[in-house]
Amino acid sequence: MRSAFARAWASCALLFLSVVCSAESANPEGELTLARAIDAALRSNPDLLASAYELSAAQARIVQAELRPNPELGVELENFAGTGAARGVDSLETTLSLSQVVELGGKRGLRRAAAEADLDFTGIEQRARELDVLSEVTGRFIDVVAAQERVRFAIQAAALSQKTLDAIGARVEAGRSPEAERSRARIALTRALIEQRQAESELRAARYALSAAWGSPEPAFTTARAELFDLRAVESFQALMDRLEQSPDFTRFASEARLREAELRLARVQARPNLTFSVGVRRFEETHDAALVAGFSMPLPVYDRNQGSIREAQVRLTQTDALRNAARIKARASLLALYQEMNTDRARVDTLRNEALPQAQLALEQTRSGYDRGRFSFLELITVQEELLGLQAAAIDAAAAYHRVLAEIERLTGAALTRPISP
């Protein structure tokens, strides 16, 4: 029992230190990497700090489970306030007794085993919550990186619109283009500036969402450093399938099965009645004599043999296997869908960056050169320019989607496959 108390106090001390350290930990400043964001979230995430108390509670349940039943002190008064010879307290008999319940069948050991299995289950659930936080932080980090790319892209788009407006203005002043084309170019520039402000607003929102992952109301980092278009290869699909069984989402079922088995053993042994021994002293007021009394009692398991609790424990154990099978089927289907989606996003990025964007850039240069020579209209120039901008935006979206899906696969398998988002 002393070791259980020591573990409980150690757990409480670690929890207290984690809360203190998280309170004192600085909000990440300067250039932020994914590793720094994850470290800050693991130390200071409000949900993790709150759920950590479950471990201390489970430790306390172990301490309680191995305690013996308390002895009972009893006082019994007989033969007083009656009639005749029993009138008043002349014939009073006072018995002072001490009784103790003796548990049979190793109930205390089984209670402790069930509490320890519950602690293991709680620890695995805490690990699963940590993976949820890591996946969430990774997703928010990707959102910040993608938002930064969109802001950079929006600034370039506004600069390109300004360049187009200047070129058309010169043509209008020279009498080579109508005034309507300059008006259209101004509208395009206005739209580009609006999109730039929208991108900057989305970046601010993404930064605040990321800093909230470590409990900070204000982001202190300046920029998120990552290579959004660094799409490294991951393991094969079969290797990912093999990882599923080792993830906390599945090991928790094995731990839960051990917990249910321990509860079933405890429920069965609870059907065995305990013995209660008592010993005491009886005083006779009439003769001023005293005598020892002793006895024992045991409930007769005629009606209540703990049948309902045993049946419930058996059902819970069977349910755990059914839940594990259902979770395995869903996880494999989800992994297949995510793996295919990841490959699709990767192919989109490769096609956009290696084929579509170079061709669109070349088409813009050729159209701009032809427009200056009067071979193309302003509408054709704007159309080609918008096609280039649309392809650039699509490439950013596809790369961000790739990293988000990869983060979901890592969460599902419970292991980091690669960290392409963090250089």
N, C-alpha and C positions, 0 to 999 in steps of 0.2 A: 504494500500500500504506500509505503514511503516513496518508492520509485514513481508511482502514479502521481502522487502529490508533486514530486520534483518535476515531472514532465509537464504537469498542468501549469505550475508556476513558471517554468521555462517558456512554455507557449505564450502565457500571458505577457511575460517580459518581452519576448520577441515582438508580439503584437504591439505593445506599448512603444517599443523602440521604432517600429516601422511607422507608427502614426507620428511620432516626434520627428523622425527623419524626413517624412513626407512633408510635414509642416514647415520644416526648415530648408527643404531642398529648393534650390533656385529654379525659377522658370527658365527653361532653356533659352539662351540668348545667342545672337550672332547667326552663323550659318548652321542650319539644322539638317542632320542626316536622319535616315530612317532608324538607325541604331540608337541615336540619341533620343528620338521621339519614343521608341519602344521602352528604353530604359526609364525615361521620365514617367511613362504611363504605368509601368510595373511598380514604381515606387510610390506614385501619388494618385493613381486612378481612384476616384471616390467609390466606385462599385466594388473594386477589389479590396479596398480598405474595410468596407462594410462587411463583405462576405468573409473576410479573414476571421471575424469573431466566431464564425461557425466552428473553426478548428478548436478554439479555446473552449467553446461549449461542448464539443465532442470529448475533449480531454476531461472536462468536469464530469461528464457522464460516466467515464471509466472510473473515476474516483468514487462516484456514488455507487456504481454497480458492485464494487468489491467490499462494501461496508456490510458488517454483520447486523442482524436485527438488534434493536435496543432491548435491554432487560426492562421488565415492568415491575414497579413497586405497587403493592396492593394493601389496602386496609379493609378489614371486614368486621363489622359489629353485629353480635347476635344476642338474643334473649334479653332485651331491654324494652322499657315502656310497654310492658304487657299487663297481664292481670295475675292476681294471686302471687305465687313465689317469683314470677318474672316481672313484678311491678317495679318501676324505677330502674335503677342500674345495679341492684344487689346481685342479680344473676347474670350480669353482663359478661360476655366472652369476646375478647378483642384478639383478632388475628392479624399480624403483620407479616406479609409474605413477599418474596422476590421470585419472579418467574422469568424464564428465558426460553425463547423459541430456538430450536435446533433444526436447521434446514437440512433436509435429506436429499440425496441424489446429486450432490455437487451443484446446487442451484447457484451459489455465489460464483463459482468458476465459469459457469455457462453465461451468467449475466455479464461477467467481465469480457468473455469471448465475444458476445454480441456487441458490447460497447466498443471493443477494439475493432471489430469488423465495420461498425458504423463510422469510426474514426478514419479507417482506410477509405471508405466510400466517400466521406466528406472531403478528404484530401484529393481524391481523383476529381470530384466535382469542382474543387477549387482550381485545379489544373485546367479543367475544361473552361472555366470562366476566364482564366488567364489567356487561353487561346482565343476566346471570343474577343477579349480586349485587344490582343495583338492583331487579330484580323481587322478589327474596327480601326485601330490606329493606322495600320497599313493602308486601308482604304481611304482614310481621311488624308494621310500623307500624299497618296496618289492624287487625290482631288486638288491638293494645294499645288503639287508639281504641274498637273494639267492646267490648272487655272493660271499659273505663272506663264506657261507656254501660250495660253490663249491671250493673255495680256500682251506678251511680246509680239504675238502674231497680229493682234489688233492695232498695236502701235505701228507695225510695218504696213498694215493695210491702210491706216490713216495717212501714213507718209506717202504711200503709193498713190492714194487718191489726191493728195495735195500736189504730187508731182504731175499727175494727169491734168489737174486743174490749171497748173502753171503753164503746161505745154499748150493746152487748148486756149488759155487766155492769150498767149503769144500769137496763136493762129488767128484768133478773133481780131486782135489789134491789127494784125497784118491784112485783115480782110479775106483770109483764106477759109474761115469757118463762120457759120452764123452764130449769133448771140445765144440762141437756144441751146447750143452744145455746151457753152460755158455754164448756163443755168443747170443743165443736167449734171455737169461735173461737180457743181457746188452741192447739189442734192446728194450725190454719191459721197462727197466728203463729209457732209453732215451725218449721213447714215453711218459712215465709218467711225466718226467721233462718238456717236451714240453707242455703237457696239463696243468701242474702247472703254467708255465709262461703265457699261454693263459688265464687261469682263473684269474690270478693276473691282467692281462691287462684289462679284462672285468670288474673286480672290480674297477679299476681306472676310467674307462669310466663311470660306473654307479655312482660313487661318484661325478664326475664332473657334470653329468646330474642332480643329486639331488641338488647340491649346486646352479646350475643355476636357480632352481625354486624360490630361494629368491634373485636372482640377483648377486650372488657371483661368480667371475671367478675361485676361488680356494676353494676347500673344506677344512674347518678347523677342522671338527670333526674327531675323531680317528676311531670310529667304530659305527655301527648302532646296537642298542640293541633291540632285539626282539626274540620271540619264534616262529620260522618258522613253527614248527610242532604242535603248539597249535591251534587246529581246533575246536573251540567251536560251539555249535549248534546255528542256527539263527531262526528267526520267520518262521511261516508257510507260504506257498505260498499265501494263501488267505489274510493273514495279509499284506504281501508285496503288493498284488494287491490293497488293500484298501489304502495303502500309496501313490499310484501313483497320485491320484487326489490332494494331498496336496503338491506335489513337485513343485518347482519353474517353471519347464517346463510346468506345467499345470495351475498353478495360473497366469502365465504370459498371458495365453489366456483369463482368466477372466478379468484381468487388461486391456488387449488390447481391449476386447469387450467394456469395459467402455470408453476407449479412442475413439473407433470408434463411439460409440453412442454420445459422446460429440461432435465429429467432425460433425456428421450428424445434430445434433441440431443447431450447429453453421452455417453449410452450409444452412440450411433452413431459419434461421433468417437473413442471409446475403442477401437473396432475397428481404427483406424488405428495401426500400430506406431510406436513411438518409435525414434529413433536414439541410439546411445551412442557417443560419441567418447572416445578415450583417448590420452594422450601420456605418455611416461616416459623414464627413463634406465636402461640396462643396463650393469652392470660385469662384466668378465671377470677373474676372479682369476688365471687362468693367465698372462695377458699384462699385467694391470693396466691394460687399456684400458677405455674407456667408449664407448657409442653411444646414440643416440636411438632410441626405438621409438614407433610410432604405429599406430592402427587404429580401426576402427569396427565396430559390430555392430548388427544389426536382427533382431528375431524374425520368423519367417515365419508369417503367419496361415493356417496350413494347417488346423488343427483348431479352435482357439479364435478365433473372430471376434466374440466378445462377443454371440453370438446370443441367449443366454438373457436377458441384461440388457436387450437391445433389445426383446425380446418382452415382458418384464415391464413395461418402461416404456410400451409401446404399450397393454397391458392396463390399466395404472393410469390412463392418460389416458382410455380409453374408459369405465372404471369411474366416473370423476369425472362425466362427462356423465350416466350412468345414475343416480348418487346425487343429482345436482342435480334431475333430473326427478322422482325419487321424493320428494325433500324438498319440491318445489314442490306436488305433489299433496297430500301430507299437510298442509302448511302451509295451503293454501287450504281444505281440509276443516276443519281445526282453527279457522281464522279464522271460517268461516261458523258453526260451532257456538258459538264464544265470542260472536260478535256477537248471535246469537239469544238466547243465555243472558243476555247483558247487558241486552238490551231487555226480556226477561221479568222480570229482577230489578228493573229500573227501573219497570216497570208495577206490580209487586207493591208496591214502596215507595209509589208514588203512590196506589194503591188503599187500602192500609192507612192511610196518614197522612191522606189527604183524605176518605175515605169511611168505612172501617170503624172507625177509632179515634174520630172524633167521635161516631159513632152509639153505640159501646160506652160512651163517657164519659157521653153523655146517658142511656143505658139504666141505667147504674149510679146516676146521680143520681136518676132517677125511681124505681128499685127501692128505693134507700135511703130516699127520702121515703115511699114506700108502705109499706116495712117499719116505719118509725116509727109509721105510722098503723094498722098491723095488716093491711094489704091484701096483703102478700107475706110468704112464709115465710123463715126463715133460710136454708134450702137454696137458694131462688131468689136471695137476695142474694149468697150465696157463689158461685153459678154465674155470675152476671153479673160479679162481681168477678174471677173467674178468667178469664173470657172477655176482659176488658179487659187483664189482665196478659199473657195469651197473645198477644194482638194486638200489644202493645207489644214483646214479645220477638221476635215474627216480623218486625216492622218493622226492628229492629236487625239481625237476621240477614240480611234481604234487602238492606239498605243495605251491610253488610259484604261480602256476596257480590258485589254490583255492583262495588264498588271492587276486589275481588280479580280479578274477570274482566277489568276494565279494565286492571289491571296486567299480566295475562297477554297481552292484546292489544297493549299497548305493548311488551312483551318480544318478541312475535312479529314485529311490524312494525319494531322497532328505533328507534322514535321516540316521544316523549311526545306523546300526543294532547291531553291536558288534565290538570290536576292538581286535580281537585275535592276531593281529600282534604286538601289543604294550603291554608289560607286565605292 
